[in-house]
Amino acid sequence: MAIRTSAARPGTPPPDAAPACALASAPGDSAAAACAPQLGQATHDFLKALAHEGRQQIMLLFTRGAELSVNQVAERAGISQSAASQQLALLRRGGIVTSRRDGKEVLYRGDRDSVARILGDLQDYLKFCC
């Protein structure tokens, strides 16, 4: 008997595995809807962060591993330091950027691992219905 391995995240069923309740219910059945996967708060925050054109533009400042301060983001995006700080907070909450303190300065960079994980969760969710 072969042992099946999966490169999926821990606790995640293999991509081709259907939820047991989906197998017992017809498509469109309320029982199937009741066992549908749910989007977590991290995915909601991610989608909210992406829903704003200004934050989309700020995201693009972090290409090729760039690490930027709030003031650098504000200058490059053409917005106030306060607006940059607020937008970066939403991007951080959405898992799109991460931050680290360097002396008195906070530096931000893209968080590829978090984005990949959240996109994987979103893809799993969409596979259930589409």
HELIX and SHEET records of a PDB file:
HELIX    1   1 ALA A   20  ALA A   24  1                                   5    
HELIX    2   2 SER A   30  ALA A   34  1                                   5    
HELIX    3   3 GLN A   41  LEU A   50  1                                  10    
HELIX    4   4 GLU A   53  MET A   59  1                                   7    
HELIX    5   5 LEU A   60  GLY A   65  5                                   6    
HELIX    6   6 VAL A   70  ALA A   77  1                                   8    
HELIX    7   7 GLN A   81  ARG A   93  1                                  13    
HELIX    8   8 ARG A  112  CYS A  129  1                                  18    
SHEET    1   A 3 GLU A  67  SER A  69  0                                        
SHEET    2   A 3 GLU A 105  GLY A 110 -1                                        
SHEET    3   A 3 VAL A  97  ASP A 102 -1                                        
END                                                                             
